Structure formats: structure tokens, C-alpha cells
Amino acid sequence: MNGNRLKDRRISDGLTITELARLSNISTKIISQTERLLKNPTEVTKRKIVNGLNSAKKPGEKPYDFEYIFPMQ
């Protein structure tokens, strides 16, 4: 799990935890715990987070790969 990559991408995309939680349809608590490496969310939750990040991208921007945000360890 790489919460720091998630946090870096969220911040660089100009999203708050609350905005990403809304876009991902999950709680702010889960996002925060994932970024701080306190929780390893399920595969479904991870996919929701990546989908939320990608939904904030502008048309034409390359979407994030799941493996980039959550690399295998």
C-alpha cells in the first residue's frame, strides 16, 4: 500500500480529502487512514478511490493506472 502516492496525486490534482471522498463515494475517514498508512482498504475501495481521482481529471488528461496509485508490495 502506498498512501503517500495517493496523497501526492490528490494534492497535485487540487483535491481535498472531502472532495476525493465525495467523488469516490467513500468516507473521508477511509481516505485519511489510507494516506497515513493506517488502513489497507479492500480492492473495491481502492478502485473507487482511483475512479474518484480519475473523475476529477480534465478531458484529454491521462487517467491514473490503478497500479500507479496502489502498487503491489
ABEGO torsion letter per residue (X at the ends): XBAAAAAAAAAAAGBBAAAAAAAAGBBAAAAAAAAAGABBBBAAAAAAAAAAAAAABBBGBBBBBAAAABBBX
